[in-house]
Amino acid sequence: MKKTISILIIQIILIPNLYSQEKTEIDLIKENTFYFEINENNASGAGFDLLKKEIEKAQFVILGEEHFSAKISEFTNSIVPTLTANNFKYFAAEIGPNSADEISRLIQNQKSLYPFNTKINNLVGDVPVPFFDGKEDEVFLKSFLKNDFKIWGLDQEYLTSPIFLMDRLFELSNRSEKIEPYYLIAKEFVISEIKKGRQNQKYKVFTSLLNSSEVNHYLKKLDQSNKEINKIIVDLKKSSEVYKLREDNNLYESIHKRLYLMQENFIDYYNAALLTDSLPKVFLKIGGVHASKGKSLHNIYDIGNFMMEIANYNKRKSVHLLIFPSAYLNDDGTISKNIDKEDEDLFNPIIDFNSNKYTIIDLKSIEKSSWKHKIEGKSLKDYMYRFDYLILTPASRQTELNYKN
């Protein structure tokens, strides 16, 4: 009898262990993977339903992207109605504040960025505003503006921006005849220096611009008591200093100065929004390396983490998404997978590379499960500690150029 009881006790002890077997990383990924589709700008499916619930609870949504993907632009456009329905009113982008104003004006007044992009590209062989040089980018920008979003530019002004900002400063001076000669000389000098930089990557464009008598004489002639004029001048100087540090091979200071600039710009916009909006809700689209919570792959607390801390202070939430194409479409109709070698074992089992479905992985739930099921893979740890969700688009082509090349 005692022997029978002992056997029963052992069986009872073993039963829970049978049901709590260690799950593999692949098991956890499969359990937390969902799908959705986008048709004519309408996103639908379990994966998008999951995302909508997160957006409903969030103050900030941070989309960390791989640049220049048409499918990522498609996704961005499809998410605008959901953001609008949840009282998001601000779209922050990886561009300068004055560039954000410029492209907003151009869409409202000229309905297109094509002539603007073409003009600057013809002058110096580069676009005026990065990440808005594709036709698909213009589509989602128009969607945000149509839904009354304010466009926030958080970054430094791009290296070609002095060209059109020289024009803007002249416009703000009411095209004064006294100022025009200085304007023409300064603009010609700026174009010349940027061309030199395009032809020779070692040429120190911004060291030259900061010390230029041609540019500085022009700026001194302007009415800097005018707030808009003063802001453009200050922003141009700060942006040039970021680039100059890079020209001097001081990458540490350049990266951190850029980060401080993004934080400063965000706070300026955010405080202005607070004057009329008790809880500004912001959607940020930015390179994936900047979007993470915690330390980024650059080993710094980047703008994504900064926004998370503000949300925490407000007793609200930030949602951090990482998105990149599962593959790229080649001209001959074939596809090239866009999965890093170390990630193939994680993602290949859950992706149909020939499907038009978006794949979304709930990293937040996987992280919660990691307290029970040990995760040793560095790659999955990197994803789940930095982001809440990972989105893999269907095979994508690159964005179509929105200018005459």
Sequence and secondary structure as in RCSB ss.txt:
>XXXX:A:sequence
MKKTISILIIQIILIPNLYSQEKTEIDLIKENTFYFEINENNASGAGFDLLKKEIEKAQFVILGEEHFSAKISEF
TNSIVPTLTANNFKYFAAEIGPNSADEISRLIQNQKSLYPFNTKINNLVGDVPVPFFDGKEDEVFLKSFLKNDFK
IWGLDQEYLTSPIFLMDRLFELSNRSEKIEPYYLIAKEFVISEIKKGRQNQKYKVFTSLLNSSEVNHYLKKLDQS
NKEINKIIVDLKKSSEVYKLREDNNLYESIHKRLYLMQENFIDYYNAALLTDSLPKVFLKIGGVHASKGKSLHNI
YDIGNFMMEIANYNKRKSVHLLIFPSAYLNDDGTISKNIDKEDEDLFNPIIDFNSNKYTIIDLKSIEKSSWKHKI
EGKSLKDYMYRFDYLILTPASRQTELNYKN
>XXXX:A:secstr
 HHHHHHHHHHHHHHHHHHT    HHHHHHHTEEEEEEETTEEESHHHHHHHHHHHH SEEEEEE TTBHHHHHH
HHHHHHHHHHTT  EEEESS HHHHHHHHHHHHHHS SHHHHHHHHHHHSS SSTT  BHHHHHHHHHHHHTT E
EEE S   TTHHHHHHHHHHHHTTT TTTHHHHHHHHHHHHHHHHHHHH TTS HHHHHHT HHHHHHHHHS TT
SHHHHHHHHHHHHHHHHHHHHHTT HHHHHHHHHHHHHHHHHHHHHHHHTT SS  EEEEEEGGGS SSB TTSS
B HHHHHHHHHHHTT  EEEEEEEESEEE TTS EEE   GGGHHHHGGG  TTS  EEEEEHHHHHHHTTTS  
  HHHHHHHHH SEEEEESSB B  BSS  
